[in-house]
């Protein structure tokens, strides 16, 4: 039975308004990134202007945002890669061999209940004593410590969907547990691994608090670099908008590249195995 016409109109109106709430701020940031300093501060704002790339030129040349972009890319990519590799093997060991006992899944979940802000000072003091402050390596370890339990918990739900008979048959045929994991289990878990990869990368890419505390002038990441544009003398709104757009581009490209895995992974992970 088709819904009445007014229901369809109301539904599309609500969806359109919800989309506008999400998209209009992003479109306004994009617009502001192409205006000069005078137009950026005008009230009421001008909707028609001559676009300029001065803001992008400023942040890439004068403010060395390319270096901070590289810092974020190296830290997020390395931390995500390590978290997915270790997390997949940990999920396999917990589900198939009951590593850590039956309480291990709840222990992993409990680690995610602690607010990260309470660990900032301990992390800083520990990393300072072992010489890992103001370094990419220290930030990679910090992100790995927070993302690994999340990745393990996420991949556990996918591991339960892989029939035990598959890797048991591989073991009977002469495979080692590691070979069975790599050749049998990992291909069956690709949607979950894809979802875990992109979600972990997004968390690392956008993280601000630990990057602020553990990095210095040469190793700070994009979120910290963008915040440095807000000073007591004012906010360089054009430069902030341009930096925001550049920071969003990798996320948008990554999403469109692996969205099939992300949607499949979220749908499968939402169902209890």
C-alpha positions, 0 to 999 in steps of 0.5 A: 500500500502506497503512503498518501501524497502528503506523507511523501512530501512531509518525508522529503521535506524533513530529509531535505532540512536534515541534509541542509543542516549537515551540508550548509556549514560544510558548503559555507566553509568551502565558500569561505576558503576561496574569499579574500580577507576583506570579504571573509569578515564582511557582515552581511556576507557577500554571496558573489565574489571573485574566488582566490587561492590566497588562503590555500597558498598561505597555509601551504607556503607560509604555515607549512601545512604540508608538513603537518598533513604528512605528520597526520598521514604517517601517524594515522596510517601506521597506527591504523595498520598496526591496530587492524593487523594486531586486532584481527589476530587478537579477535581470532585468538579470542574467538577460536581459542578462548584466549583470556577466558570468557571475560576477555570481551567484556574486559576489552569493552571496559577499556573503552568506558574510560574518558581519554582525558583522564589518561593525558597526564599519565601518558605525557609523563610516561612518554616524557620519561622514555623520550617519546614526546615530540615524536611521531612514534609516541603518537602512534603508540598512543593511538594504537593503545586507544584504537586496538580495543575498539578494533578487536571488539568490532572484529569479534562480531565479524569473526563469529560470522565466519563458520568454524568449519572453514578453518577446521577443514584447513587445519585438517588439510595440513594448514597451521593456525596462522596459515588458516587465519591468513588464507581462510579467515581473513578473506571471509572477514574483509568487510569487517576489516575494511570497516575497522580500517576506515573507522580507526583511520578517522579516529586517528586523523581527527584526534586532537587532545593527545596530539596537542599534549604529545607533539611539538612544533615539528611533529604536530598534526593537522587538528593541532595546526588548525587550532593554532590559527585561532590566536589572541589577535583574532582568527584567520577565518579564510586560512582556517577554512582552507585548512579544514577543506584540506583536512577533509579531502583524505576522509572524503576520498577514503570514504568513496574508495571503501564505502562498500566495505564500510556499509557492509561492515556496519550492517553486518556488525549491527547484527549479533552473531 
